[in-house]
């Protein structure tokens, strides 16, 4: 059981290890065994403190630690379908050497499982991501082979995995935190990682520095990212009190060097928040400490030393909802499974003090960041990253133009503000960034995620729809003015280049496949091996995928990146224009596509007539109320959408 106590409490022998011993004495025998070595070594010390570095990240302090990020790659959540796409793109980027251009990965949910394995695996890129493929060689026999190591976890039947783990737990042989045990045994060991329970550090020198400052932690082991992978890695999660609703959820970022919660909204409009070294997550200020300053600090010892497997488990944090919908057999759920499910959920309950917050350290549930935002892009927007690669693996194909034409010039901007984009299969992971997500549904809140103007989505959607209908890879980019978002601490009023890779049906790719694979695809949902392809359902009932699905979708993403290298290179080479001059591949000064002018509407027409009169040398008094159009970089969209994504603003 996770204790409801503060890490600053004193405990056994009065030595200040109250939280540790409360954790240990309320644990199973297996948990006590896991902590015995570290616990005994710490209990013998007179002071329960550790030395760690903390960094402020708020409205007044906006400098993140680590290398500057110029190009960021998002690894979205979406169970297997998203993981397969991310793996294919990374494989292509390595083969084409484009990986050297990517400064950072930001991952959510299953994206953490894939990229976490990739970032820390000591195996080569080929062993981790698989061999490069050609569409013409992807026979059904070839597709039946085991998929790359980083995605093998998704072709296993998780119902059987959960039943097996529950059985071991009931017999007392389980990992102290069963969700971590499942992540470690079913994912990290597949890529040859046996030290997932090691703490995080950016490199060997950083680990040595931590131990030098903390000789009491001499037995603490560290794991660092593998050289040759992107230098910055961010795993995203949320934290909230156990049992609380999504309205109480706040973001947390976990990296090899630092973890924490930047730009947390606070009363009075000023944000608070910051980072703490990742090994020290759970440490908190001593009682009576009145003021904290950035830099090295002696904080109370956490009851649990945060590890790589903790971070990945938190990023993919299991929730009751995820376990309810057919994931667990009824008979099992009503017997031993009932208690085990609660243990799974409690696995990612951690003692946490959000750095520089005024609250005390408390027990929080760390969970899937997809409940707030599903792609990881916000971590880049907070850092002011100018180029973002956003792969999206949608569950449905984008609507055909005959059903809804995203390029239709007759649609007014006012009309576009009211369109229900989900009705036309526009992915929510894309349209919420433009302010079109306005409701909390099934415990998911994407209403705070607007960072781009509403009207700017339509140019991008038009390009993607035309490419999709032509059977080409749906890859397009656009320069977009970034909007202020106080919930996420994003300043706005600067431009970002966004490259969207929409992995959907692509006839160019399918036409190059061998005949037997094409015949199998034609069976649609009747296929035993490729049902649902490429929009494979990601419901909780989908407990595992076939090797064929995993390998083919990974290969299609790889094909997307290879065949679109000219577009990607253009995107990477583009140096940007100021917003006023930006028309090519974008919008004009009124937020409209130059090739398809939209109706200006009555208010704008009146303003144009007034301007014409003045230019003719006539004195005209225009007593018309000025109506703001959603083109100002400081505005978020239509009047109804102005509050979307502004948090406390």
C-alpha positions as CSV (number, residue, x, y, z in Angstrom):
1,X,0.0,0.0,0.0
2,X,1.2,3.5,-0.8
3,X,1.5,5.5,2.4
4,X,-0.3,8.8,2.9
5,X,2.6,10.5,4.6
6,X,5.1,13.2,3.9
7,X,8.7,12.5,3.1
8,X,9.8,14.9,5.8
9,X,8.3,12.8,8.6
10,X,10.7,11.2,11.0
11,X,10.4,7.5,11.4
12,X,12.2,4.4,12.7
13,X,15.1,5.3,15.0
14,X,14.2,9.0,14.5
15,X,16.5,9.2,11.6
16,X,14.1,11.0,9.2
17,X,13.3,8.0,7.0
18,X,9.6,8.1,7.9
19,X,8.3,7.9,4.3
20,X,10.7,5.1,3.4
21,X,9.8,2.9,6.4
22,X,6.1,3.7,6.1
23,X,6.4,2.5,2.5
24,X,8.4,-0.6,3.5
25,X,6.3,-1.6,6.5
26,X,3.1,-1.4,4.4
27,X,4.5,-3.4,1.5
28,X,4.3,-7.0,0.5
29,X,7.3,-9.3,1.2
30,X,8.4,-8.9,-2.4
31,X,8.4,-5.1,-2.1
32,X,10.4,-5.3,1.1
33,X,12.9,-7.6,-0.6
34,X,13.2,-5.1,-3.5
35,X,14.0,-2.2,-1.0
36,X,16.0,-4.1,1.5
37,X,19.5,-3.3,0.2
38,X,19.0,0.4,-0.4
39,X,16.8,0.7,2.7
40,X,19.3,-0.8,5.0
41,X,22.2,1.3,3.6
42,X,20.2,4.5,4.0
43,X,18.7,3.7,7.4
44,X,22.2,3.6,8.9
45,X,22.8,7.3,8.0
46,X,22.1,10.0,10.5
47,X,20.4,12.5,8.1
48,X,17.7,11.6,5.6
49,X,18.6,14.1,2.9
50,X,19.9,14.1,-0.6
51,X,21.6,16.8,-2.6
52,X,19.9,17.6,-5.9
53,X,19.6,20.5,-8.4
54,X,16.3,22.3,-9.0
55,X,15.4,24.7,-11.7
56,X,12.7,27.3,-11.8
57,X,10.4,27.2,-14.9
58,X,7.7,29.9,-14.8
59,X,6.7,33.1,-16.5
60,X,9.9,34.9,-15.2
61,X,12.2,31.9,-15.8
62,X,11.8,30.2,-19.2
63,X,15.2,28.7,-19.8
64,X,15.1,24.9,-20.0
65,X,18.2,22.8,-19.1
66,X,20.1,20.8,-21.7
67,X,20.8,21.4,-25.3
68,X,18.8,23.9,-27.4
69,X,16.1,22.2,-29.4
70,X,15.6,23.4,-33.0
71,X,13.8,20.3,-34.4
72,X,11.4,18.2,-32.3
73,X,9.8,14.9,-33.2
74,X,6.5,13.9,-31.5
75,X,5.8,10.3,-30.6
76,X,2.0,10.3,-30.1
77,X,0.0,7.8,-28.0
78,X,-2.4,5.4,-29.6
79,X,-1.4,1.9,-28.4
80,X,0.0,-0.3,-31.2
81,X,-1.1,1.7,-34.2
82,X,0.9,4.8,-33.0
83,X,3.8,2.7,-32.0
84,X,4.1,1.0,-35.4
85,X,4.1,4.4,-37.2
86,X,6.7,5.9,-34.9
87,X,9.0,2.9,-35.3
88,X,8.7,3.2,-39.1
89,X,9.5,6.8,-39.2
90,X,12.5,6.5,-36.9
91,X,13.8,3.6,-39.0
92,X,13.6,5.7,-42.1
93,X,15.2,8.7,-40.4
94,X,18.2,6.5,-39.3
95,X,18.6,4.9,-42.8
96,X,18.5,8.4,-44.5
97,X,20.7,10.0,-41.8
98,X,17.9,12.5,-41.1
99,X,17.9,11.4,-37.4
100,X,21.0,13.7,-37.0
101,X,18.7,16.7,-37.7
102,X,16.3,15.8,-34.8
103,X,17.3,17.4,-31.5
104,X,14.5,15.9,-29.3
105,X,11.8,13.3,-28.9
106,X,8.7,14.1,-26.9
107,X,6.5,11.0,-26.2
108,X,3.1,10.2,-24.8
109,X,1.6,6.8,-23.7
110,X,2.6,4.0,-26.1
111,X,5.0,6.5,-27.7
112,X,6.9,6.2,-24.4
113,X,7.1,2.5,-24.7
114,X,8.5,2.6,-28.2
115,X,10.9,5.6,-27.8
116,X,11.9,4.7,-24.3
117,X,13.1,1.3,-25.6
118,X,14.8,3.0,-28.5
119,X,16.5,5.7,-26.4
120,X,17.9,3.3,-23.8
121,X,18.5,0.1,-25.8
122,X,22.2,-0.9,-26.0
123,X,21.4,-2.7,-29.3
124,X,22.1,-1.2,-32.7
125,X,19.4,0.8,-34.5
126,X,18.8,-2.2,-36.8
127,X,18.4,-4.6,-33.9
128,X,16.0,-2.2,-32.2
129,X,14.0,-0.8,-35.1
130,X,14.3,-3.6,-37.6
131,X,15.9,-3.8,-41.0
132,X,15.0,-1.4,-43.8
133,X,12.2,-2.7,-46.0
134,X,11.0,-2.4,-49.6
135,X,7.3,-2.6,-50.4
136,X,7.8,-5.1,-53.2
137,X,9.4,-7.6,-50.8
138,X,6.6,-7.6,-48.1
139,X,5.1,-10.9,-48.9
140,X,2.7,-12.5,-46.4
141,X,5.5,-14.9,-45.4
142,X,7.8,-11.9,-44.7
143,X,5.1,-10.1,-42.7
144,X,4.6,-13.1,-40.5
145,X,8.1,-12.7,-39.0
146,X,8.5,-11.2,-35.5
147,X,8.3,-7.4,-35.7
148,X,11.1,-5.1,-34.5
149,X,12.1,-5.4,-30.8
150,X,10.6,-2.1,-29.7
151,X,7.1,-3.1,-30.8
152,X,7.0,-6.8,-30.0
153,X,5.2,-6.0,-26.8
154,X,2.1,-5.1,-28.9
155,X,1.7,-8.5,-30.6
156,X,1.3,-10.2,-27.2
157,X,-2.1,-11.0,-25.7
158,X,-2.2,-8.7,-22.7
159,X,-5.1,-10.5,-21.2
160,X,-2.9,-13.5,-20.7
161,X,-0.1,-11.3,-19.5
162,X,-2.3,-9.7,-16.8
163,X,-3.7,-13.1,-15.7
164,X,-0.1,-14.4,-15.4
165,X,1.1,-11.4,-13.5
166,X,-2.0,-11.6,-11.1
167,X,-1.2,-15.2,-10.4
168,X,2.4,-14.4,-9.5
169,X,1.2,-11.5,-7.4
170,X,-1.3,-13.7,-5.5
171,X,1.5,-16.2,-4.7
172,X,3.8,-13.4,-3.4
173,X,6.3,-13.7,-6.2
174,X,5.4,-10.4,-7.9
175,X,7.3,-7.2,-8.5
176,X,6.6,-4.7,-5.7
177,X,4.8,-2.5,-8.2
178,X,3.1,-4.9,-10.6
179,X,2.6,-2.5,-13.5
180,X,6.3,-1.7,-13.5
181,X,7.0,-5.4,-13.4
182,X,4.9,-6.0,-16.5
183,X,6.6,-3.1,-18.3
184,X,10.0,-4.4,-17.4
185,X,9.5,-8.0,-18.2
186,X,7.3,-7.6,-21.3
187,X,9.1,-4.6,-22.9
188,X,12.5,-3.6,-21.6
189,X,13.8,-7.2,-21.5
190,X,12.8,-7.6,-25.2
191,X,15.4,-5.1,-26.1
192,X,18.0,-6.5,-23.8
193,X,17.6,-4.0,-20.9
194,X,18.0,-5.7,-17.6
195,X,18.6,-2.5,-15.7
196,X,15.2,-0.8,-16.0
197,X,15.1,-0.4,-12.3
198,X,18.1,1.9,-12.4
199,X,17.7,5.7,-11.9
200,X,18.0,8.2,-14.7
201,X,20.9,10.4,-15.6
202,X,21.8,12.2,-18.8
203,X,25.3,10.6,-19.1
204,X,28.0,8.9,-17.1
205,X,29.5,12.2,-16.0
206,X,26.1,13.4,-14.6
207,X,25.7,10.1,-12.7
208,X,29.2,10.4,-11.2
209,X,28.4,14.0,-10.2
210,X,25.2,12.8,-8.4
211,X,27.1,10.2,-6.5
212,X,29.8,12.6,-5.6
213,X,27.3,14.9,-4.1
214,X,25.5,12.0,-2.4
215,X,28.0,9.5,-1.1
216,X,25.1,7.8,0.9
217,X,23.6,6.7,-2.4
218,X,26.8,4.8,-3.5
219,X,24.7,1.7,-4.2
220,X,22.3,3.5,-6.5
221,X,22.7,2.4,-10.1
222,X,22.0,4.7,-13.1
223,X,21.0,4.2,-16.7
224,X,21.7,6.8,-19.5
225,X,20.5,7.2,-23.0
226,X,22.4,5.5,-25.8
227,X,24.8,7.6,-27.8
228,X,23.7,8.4,-31.3
229,X,20.1,8.9,-30.3
230,X,18.5,12.4,-30.1
231,X,20.1,14.4,-27.3
232,X,16.9,15.5,-25.6
233,X,14.2,13.0,-24.6
234,X,10.9,13.9,-22.8
235,X,8.3,11.4,-21.5
236,X,5.0,13.1,-20.7
237,X,2.4,12.1,-18.1
238,X,-0.1,13.7,-15.9
239,X,-0.4,13.7,-12.1
240,X,-3.6,14.1,-10.0
241,X,-4.8,13.0,-6.6
242,X,-5.9,9.4,-6.7
243,X,-9.5,9.2,-7.8
244,X,-9.7,12.8,-8.9
245,X,-11.2,13.9,-12.2
246,X,-9.4,15.1,-15.2
247,X,-10.1,18.7,-14.3
248,X,-7.6,18.3,-11.5
249,X,-4.9,16.8,-13.7
250,X,-1.7,18.6,-14.4
251,X,1.2,17.8,-16.7
252,X,4.6,16.4,-15.7
253,X,7.6,15.8,-17.9
254,X,10.3,13.2,-17.2
255,X,13.7,13.2,-18.9
256,X,17.1,11.5,-18.2
257,X,18.5,14.7,-16.6
258,X,15.5,16.5,-15.1
259,X,11.8,15.9,-14.4
260,X,9.0,18.1,-13.2
261,X,6.1,20.4,-14.0
262,X,6.9,23.8,-15.6
263,X,4.4,26.7,-15.9
264,X,1.8,25.5,-13.5
265,X,-1.1,28.0,-13.3
266,X,-1.3,29.8,-10.0
267,X,-3.6,32.4,-8.4
268,X,-3.0,35.9,-9.5
269,X,-2.1,34.9,-13.0
270,X,1.6,34.1,-12.4
271,X,2.8,30.6,-13.1
272,X,5.0,28.5,-10.8
273,X,6.8,25.2,-11.3
274,X,10.2,23.8,-12.3
275,X,12.4,20.8,-12.6
276,X,14.3,18.5,-10.2
277,X,16.9,16.0,-11.1
278,X,15.1,12.8,-12.2
279,X,16.7,10.5,-9.7
280,X,15.3,12.7,-6.9
281,X,11.6,12.8,-8.0
282,X,9.7,12.6,-4.7
283,X,12.2,14.6,-2.7
284,X,10.8,17.7,-1.0
285,X,11.9,20.8,1.0
286,X,12.5,20.3,4.7
287,X,9.9,21.5,7.1
288,X,10.5,25.1,8.1
289,X,12.4,26.0,5.0
290,X,11.0,29.4,4.1
291,X,12.6,30.1,0.7
292,X,14.0,28.0,-2.1
293,X,16.5,29.2,-4.8
294,X,17.5,27.6,-8.0
295,X,20.6,25.4,-7.9
296,X,21.8,22.7,-5.5
297,X,19.5,22.0,-2.5
298,X,19.4,19.5,0.3
299,X,16.0,18.0,0.2
300,X,14.4,15.2,2.2
301,X,14.9,11.7,1.0
302,X,12.0,10.3,-1.1
303,X,10.5,7.0,-0.1
304,X,11.1,5.6,-3.5
305,X,14.0,6.3,-5.8
306,X,12.6,7.1,-9.2
307,X,13.7,4.8,-12.0
308,X,13.5,4.3,-15.8
309,X,10.8,1.7,-15.5
310,X,8.9,4.1,-13.2
311,X,9.0,6.8,-15.8
312,X,7.8,4.6,-18.6
313,X,5.2,3.1,-16.4
314,X,4.0,6.5,-15.4
315,X,3.9,7.7,-19.0
316,X,1.7,4.7,-19.9
317,X,-0.1,4.7,-16.5
318,X,-2.9,2.3,-16.3
319,X,-6.3,3.5,-15.4
320,X,-9.5,1.9,-14.3
321,X,-11.2,2.9,-17.6
322,X,-8.5,1.2,-19.6
323,X,-8.9,-2.1,-17.6
324,X,-12.7,-2.1,-17.7
325,X,-13.6,-2.5,-21.4
326,X,-13.1,-6.2,-22.2
327,X,-9.4,-6.1,-21.2
328,X,-10.1,-8.3,-18.2
329,X,-12.2,-11.5,-18.5
330,X,-15.3,-11.2,-16.3
331,X,-14.6,-14.3,-14.2
332,X,-11.1,-13.2,-13.5
333,X,-12.2,-9.6,-12.7
334,X,-14.6,-10.9,-10.1
335,X,-12.0,-13.1,-8.3
336,X,-8.3,-12.6,-7.8
337,X,-8.3,-10.0,-10.6
338,X,-10.3,-7.5,-8.6
339,X,-7.6,-7.0,-6.0
340,X,-4.8,-7.2,-8.6
341,X,-6.4,-4.5,-10.8
342,X,-6.3,-2.1,-7.8
343,X,-2.6,-3.0,-7.3
344,X,-1.9,-2.2,-11.0
345,X,-3.5,1.2,-10.7
346,X,-1.6,2.0,-7.4
347,X,1.7,1.0,-9.1
348,X,2.0,4.5,-10.4
349,X,1.1,6.3,-7.2
350,X,4.1,8.3,-6.2
351,X,5.1,10.8,-3.5
352,X,5.7,14.0,-5.5
353,X,6.5,17.6,-4.8
354,X,6.0,19.8,-7.9
355,X,9.3,21.8,-7.8
356,X,8.8,25.4,-6.6
357,X,5.2,24.9,-5.8
358,X,3.8,26.0,-2.5
359,X,2.1,22.7,-1.8
360,X,3.6,19.9,0.3
361,X,4.7,16.6,-1.1
362,X,1.7,14.4,-1.6
363,X,0.7,11.1,-3.1
364,X,-0.3,11.5,-6.7
365,X,-1.4,9.2,-9.4
366,X,0.9,9.4,-12.4
367,X,-1.1,8.5,-15.6
368,X,-1.2,8.6,-19.3
369,X,-0.7,12.2,-20.6
370,X,-3.2,11.5,-23.4
371,X,-5.9,12.4,-21.0
372,X,-4.8,16.0,-21.5
373,X,-2.9,16.0,-24.8
374,X,-1.9,13.0,-26.9
375,X,1.1,13.9,-29.0
376,X,3.8,15.5,-26.8
377,X,3.9,18.7,-28.8
378,X,3.3,21.0,-25.8
379,X,6.7,20.3,-24.4
380,X,8.1,21.7,-27.6
381,X,5.8,24.7,-27.7
382,X,6.9,25.5,-24.1
383,X,10.5,25.5,-25.3
384,X,9.8,27.8,-28.3
385,X,10.9,25.0,-30.7
386,X,10.6,26.4,-34.3
387,X,10.3,23.1,-36.2
388,X,8.0,20.2,-35.0
389,X,7.5,16.9,-36.8
390,X,4.0,15.6,-35.9
391,X,3.2,12.0,-37.0
392,X,-0.4,11.1,-36.6
393,X,-1.8,7.6,-37.0
394,X,-5.6,8.1,-37.2
395,X,-8.2,5.6,-36.4
396,X,-10.3,6.7,-39.4
397,X,-9.5,7.8,-43.0
398,X,-9.9,11.5,-43.7
399,X,-13.2,12.3,-45.3
400,X,-13.3,12.5,-49.1
401,X,-13.8,15.9,-50.7
402,X,-17.2,14.7,-52.0
403,X,-18.3,14.3,-48.4
404,X,-16.6,17.5,-47.1
405,X,-14.2,19.5,-49.1
406,X,-11.6,21.1,-46.9
407,X,-10.5,23.2,-49.9
408,X,-13.9,24.6,-50.6
409,X,-13.4,28.4,-51.1
410,X,-17.1,29.2,-50.5
411,X,-17.0,28.3,-46.8
412,X,-16.7,31.5,-44.7
413,X,-14.5,31.6,-41.7
414,X,-17.5,31.9,-39.4
415,X,-18.9,28.7,-40.9
416,X,-15.6,26.9,-40.3
417,X,-15.6,27.8,-36.6
418,X,-18.7,25.6,-36.1
419,X,-17.7,22.6,-38.1
420,X,-17.7,19.3,-36.1
421,X,-14.4,18.0,-37.4
422,X,-14.7,14.5,-35.8
423,X,-17.7,14.0,-38.1
424,X,-15.4,14.2,-41.1
425,X,-12.7,12.0,-39.5
426,X,-10.2,14.8,-38.8
427,X,-7.9,13.3,-36.0
428,X,-8.5,14.9,-32.6
429,X,-4.7,14.9,-32.1
430,X,-4.5,17.5,-34.8
431,X,-7.6,19.6,-34.6
432,X,-7.4,20.2,-30.8
433,X,-4.2,22.2,-31.5
434,X,-6.3,24.6,-33.5
435,X,-9.0,25.1,-30.9
436,X,-11.6,22.7,-32.2
437,X,-11.9,20.5,-29.1
438,X,-14.5,22.2,-26.9
439,X,-15.8,19.4,-24.6
440,X,-14.6,17.0,-22.0
441,X,-15.5,13.5,-23.1
442,X,-15.1,10.2,-21.3
443,X,-12.6,11.6,-18.9
444,X,-10.4,13.1,-21.6
445,X,-9.9,16.9,-21.7
446,X,-8.3,18.3,-24.9
447,X,-10.0,21.7,-24.6
448,X,-6.8,23.5,-23.3
449,X,-4.6,22.6,-26.2
450,X,-5.0,25.4,-28.7
451,X,-1.7,26.8,-29.9
452,X,-2.5,27.7,-33.5
453,X,-5.3,29.8,-35.1
454,X,-8.5,28.1,-36.0
455,X,-8.5,29.2,-39.7
456,X,-4.9,28.0,-40.2
457,X,-6.0,24.4,-40.0
458,X,-7.9,24.5,-43.3
459,X,-4.8,25.1,-45.5
460,X,-3.1,22.2,-43.9
461,X,-6.2,20.0,-44.1
462,X,-6.7,20.9,-47.7
463,X,-3.2,19.7,-48.6
464,X,-3.6,16.5,-46.6
465,X,-7.0,15.7,-48.2
466,X,-5.7,16.2,-51.7
467,X,-2.7,14.0,-51.2
468,X,-4.8,11.3,-49.6
469,X,-7.3,11.3,-52.5
470,X,-4.4,11.1,-55.0
471,X,-3.1,8.0,-53.2
472,X,0.1,9.8,-52.1
473,X,1.7,9.9,-48.7
474,X,-0.3,12.5,-46.7
475,X,2.7,14.6,-45.6
476,X,2.5,18.4,-45.6
477,X,4.0,21.3,-43.7
478,X,3.0,24.9,-42.9
479,X,4.4,27.9,-41.0
480,X,1.9,28.8,-38.3
481,X,1.7,31.8,-35.8
482,X,1.8,30.3,-32.3
483,X,-0.9,31.5,-29.9
484,X,-0.6,32.3,-26.2
485,X,-1.8,29.4,-24.0
486,X,-1.5,30.2,-20.2
487,X,-2.5,26.7,-19.1
488,X,0.7,25.2,-20.8
489,X,2.8,28.4,-20.2
490,X,3.2,29.1,-23.9
491,X,4.0,32.8,-24.7
492,X,2.9,32.9,-28.3
493,X,3.5,35.6,-30.9
494,X,6.2,33.6,-32.8
495,X,6.1,31.3,-35.8
496,X,6.6,27.5,-35.9
497,X,6.9,25.2,-38.8
498,X,4.7,22.2,-38.4
499,X,5.2,19.0,-40.5
500,X,2.3,16.6,-40.3
501,X,2.6,13.0,-41.3
502,X,-0.9,11.5,-41.5
503,X,-0.5,7.8,-41.8
504,X,-3.6,6.7,-43.8
505,X,-4.5,4.6,-46.7
506,X,-1.9,5.1,-49.5
507,X,-2.5,3.4,-52.9
508,X,1.0,4.3,-54.1
509,X,2.3,2.1,-51.3
510,X,-0.2,-0.7,-51.6
511,X,0.3,-0.9,-55.4
512,X,3.9,-1.9,-54.9
513,X,3.1,-4.8,-52.5
514,X,3.4,-8.4,-53.7
515,X,0.2,-10.0,-55.1
516,X,-0.5,-12.2,-52.1
517,X,-0.4,-9.2,-49.7
518,X,-2.6,-7.1,-51.9
519,X,-5.1,-9.9,-52.1
520,X,-5.1,-10.2,-48.3
521,X,-5.7,-6.4,-48.0
522,X,-8.7,-6.7,-50.3
523,X,-10.4,-8.9,-47.7
524,X,-10.7,-5.9,-45.4
525,X,-12.0,-6.7,-41.9
526,X,-12.5,-10.3,-43.1
527,X,-8.8,-10.8,-43.2
528,X,-7.3,-13.0,-40.4
529,X,-4.0,-11.2,-40.6
530,X,-4.6,-7.6,-41.8
531,X,-8.1,-6.8,-40.4
532,X,-8.7,-3.0,-40.0
533,X,-5.5,-2.0,-41.9
534,X,-4.3,0.7,-41.9
535,X,-6.7,2.2,-39.4
536,X,-6.4,-0.7,-36.9
537,X,-8.9,-0.1,-34.0
538,X,-7.2,0.9,-30.7
539,X,-10.1,0.0,-28.3
540,X,-9.3,-1.6,-25.0
541,X,-10.7,-4.8,-26.4
542,X,-7.8,-4.9,-28.9
543,X,-5.4,-6.6,-26.6
544,X,-2.9,-7.6,-29.3
545,X,-2.1,-7.2,-33.0
546,X,-0.8,-9.6,-35.6
547,X,2.8,-9.7,-36.8
548,X,1.4,-8.8,-40.2
549,X,-0.3,-5.6,-39.0
550,X,2.7,-4.5,-37.0
551,X,5.2,-5.1,-39.8
552,X,3.1,-3.7,-42.6
553,X,2.1,-0.5,-40.8
554,X,5.8,0.1,-39.7
555,X,6.9,-0.4,-43.4
556,X,4.2,2.0,-44.6
557,X,5.5,4.7,-42.3
558,X,9.0,4.0,-43.4
559,X,7.8,4.3,-47.1
560,X,6.1,7.7,-46.2
561,X,9.4,9.1,-44.9
562,X,11.5,7.7,-47.8
563,X,9.2,8.8,-50.6
564,X,8.7,12.3,-49.1
565,X,12.3,13.1,-48.4
566,X,12.2,16.1,-50.7
567,X,9.3,17.6,-48.6
568,X,11.1,16.7,-45.3
569,X,14.3,18.3,-46.5
570,X,12.5,21.4,-47.7
571,X,10.8,21.6,-44.3
572,X,14.1,21.2,-42.4
573,X,15.9,23.8,-44.6
574,X,13.3,26.4,-44.5
575,X,14.5,29.4,-42.5
576,X,11.2,31.1,-42.0
577,X,9.5,34.4,-43.0
578,X,7.9,37.0,-40.8
579,X,4.1,36.5,-40.6
580,X,3.2,39.5,-42.8
581,X,5.1,38.1,-45.7
582,X,4.0,34.5,-45.3
583,X,1.8,33.5,-48.2
584,X,3.5,30.6,-49.9
585,X,2.2,27.3,-48.6
586,X,0.3,29.2,-46.0
587,X,-2.2,32.0,-45.4
588,X,-2.4,35.7,-46.4
589,X,-2.8,38.6,-44.0
590,X,-6.5,37.8,-43.4
591,X,-5.7,34.1,-42.6
592,X,-6.9,32.9,-45.9
593,X,-5.4,30.7,-48.6
594,X,-4.2,32.7,-51.5
595,X,-5.4,30.1,-54.0
596,X,-8.9,30.0,-52.5
597,X,-10.1,33.2,-51.0
598,X,-13.0,32.9,-48.6
599,X,-16.0,35.1,-48.3
600,X,-15.0,38.1,-46.1
601,X,-18.5,38.5,-44.6
602,X,-20.5,41.7,-44.1
603,X,-18.3,43.4,-41.4
604,X,-15.1,43.1,-43.5
605,X,-16.9,44.2,-46.7
606,X,-18.1,47.4,-44.9
607,X,-14.5,48.1,-43.8
608,X,-13.2,47.6,-47.4
609,X,-15.8,50.0,-48.7
610,X,-14.8,52.6,-46.1
611,X,-11.2,52.2,-47.1
612,X,-12.1,52.7,-50.8
613,X,-13.9,55.9,-50.0
614,X,-10.9,57.3,-48.1
615,X,-8.5,56.4,-50.9
616,X,-10.7,58.3,-53.3
617,X,-10.1,61.4,-51.3
618,X,-13.6,61.6,-49.8
619,X,-14.3,62.2,-46.1
620,X,-16.4,59.4,-44.9
621,X,-17.5,58.7,-41.4
622,X,-18.0,55.0,-40.9
623,X,-20.1,54.5,-37.9
624,X,-19.8,50.8,-38.0
625,X,-18.7,48.8,-35.0
626,X,-15.3,47.3,-35.5
627,X,-15.5,43.6,-35.2
628,X,-12.3,41.8,-34.5
629,X,-11.4,39.1,-36.9
630,X,-9.4,36.1,-35.6
631,X,-6.2,37.1,-37.4
632,X,-4.3,38.9,-34.6
633,X,-1.5,36.7,-33.3
634,X,-2.7,37.4,-29.8
635,X,-6.2,36.0,-30.4
636,X,-7.1,32.4,-30.2
637,X,-10.0,32.3,-32.7
638,X,-13.7,33.0,-32.7
639,X,-15.4,34.7,-29.7
640,X,-16.7,31.3,-28.6
641,X,-13.2,29.9,-28.8
642,X,-11.3,32.8,-27.2
643,X,-11.2,31.1,-23.8
644,X,-10.3,27.7,-25.2
645,X,-6.8,26.8,-24.2
646,X,-6.2,29.9,-22.1
647,X,-6.4,28.2,-18.7
648,X,-6.7,30.9,-16.1
649,X,-6.2,33.7,-18.7
